C-alpha cells in the first residue's frame, strides 16, 4: 500500500509539469472562437440541461425512497 501511495504521489507531482501553458492565462483560443461564433451558448445550454437532468433524477429517486420508507415505516 505504501508503494502505491508513493507511486500515485509521484504521478501527481509529474503531471503538473505536463500542461502546456501560454504567457496569458486568460487566452483560450477554442473558447474565443466559440464566443465569436456564438456557439458558446450551445455548450452552456447543453451543460445546463445535463445538470438539470441529474437534479431531476435525484429528486425523483428521493421522492420514491421517501414513499418506500413511509410504506415500510422506516425512520
Rosetta blueprint (number, residue, H / E / L):
1 X L
2 X H
3 X H
4 X H
5 X H
6 X H
7 X H
8 X H
9 X H
10 X H
11 X H
12 X H
13 X H
14 X H
15 X H
16 X L
17 X L
18 X L
19 X L
20 X L
21 X L
22 X L
23 X L
24 X L
25 X L
26 X L
27 X L
28 X L
29 X H
30 X H
31 X H
32 X H
33 X H
34 X H
35 X H
36 X H
37 X H
38 X L
39 X L
40 X H
41 X H
42 X H
43 X H
44 X H
45 X H
46 X H
47 X H
48 X H
49 X H
50 X H
51 X H
52 X H
53 X H
54 X H
55 X H
56 X H
57 X H
58 X H
59 X H
60 X H
61 X H
62 X H
63 X H
64 X H
65 X H
66 X H
67 X H
68 X H
69 X H
70 X H
71 X H
72 X H
73 X L
74 X L
75 X L
